[in-house]
Amino acid sequence: MERALDHDTRGRLTKDGIRIYDPLDFAGMHAAGRLAAEILDAMADQVFPGQTTGAIDKMITDMVDAAGATSATIGYKGYKHASCISVNHVVCHGIPGDKTLKDGDILNIDVTVIVDGWYGDTSRMYVAGKLPRKAERLIEITHDSLMRGIEAVKPGNTFGDIGHAIQSFVESQRMSVVRDFCGHGLGRVFHAPPNVLHYGRPGTGAVLEPGMFFTIEPMVNLGRPETKTLADDWTAVTRDKSLSAQFEHSVGVTEDGVEIFTLSPGGRFHPTYR
């Protein structure tokens, strides 16, 4: 989703305009992140050949409502759904609808909820039916690139260190990192500084400080990195129609490392449930 202005007033801002939250604010982010992760856990059994992306989105909407939470995406810049569901060569921002999943389709489901004013934002990959080998490898590399990016999160490192960890790993596997979309700051707002690039040079960019909250959400293509946005002004696809995958966690920088707010309670973040 496109970045919005930061209207939060908690904590302080760094010289780069990045908000630093207080230690007590981590609890709010954990609560929001857990709900988003629980919803995605529940969708694992709802992805199968013959299912529609619209039906999946309806179940997500119902779960958000049942939890007494709010969907951050419904009404956001005119968007009408509680999730983005991106199938095969759709990179991100796929719109749920009447599309029926076929055997071997891979898809990313992206959910953001608001719990007591805090935003929980996460996405992960799923497969309908039998997972093709080339798609399996793409999913593995994308998942592992996210985790390598998270491993680079600690005070004193830079956002360039995160991007470099992701890019160098992905490209060593002869895949490409999408450059047209990035992670973002969040907290009591949906989108705020910084832009978290999934490529970069070590030691560049803003320095990480305890209390920074942001997403890391690499999009990886089997082919070239270029994308294009369709006429609906939302759906982004690979220009060469190659498969694309994405995983996303919301994280917070701690005094000695990182906390992941959107861990899967059921251990189902990866489609093989590892």
ABEGO torsion letter per residue (X at the ends): XBBBBBABABEBBBAAGBBBBBAAAAAAAAAAAAAAAAAAAAAAAABBBGBBAAAAAAAAAAAAAAAGBBBAABGBGGBABABBBBBEABABGBBBBABBBBBGBBBBBBBBBBBGGBBBBBBBBBBBEBBBAAAAAAAAAAAAAAAAAAAABBBGBBAAAAAAAAAAAAAAAGBBBBAABBBBBBEABABBOBBBBABEBBGBEBBBBBGBBBBBBBBBBABBABBBBBAAGABBBBAAGBBBBBBBBBBBBBAAEBBBAABBAAGAABAAGX
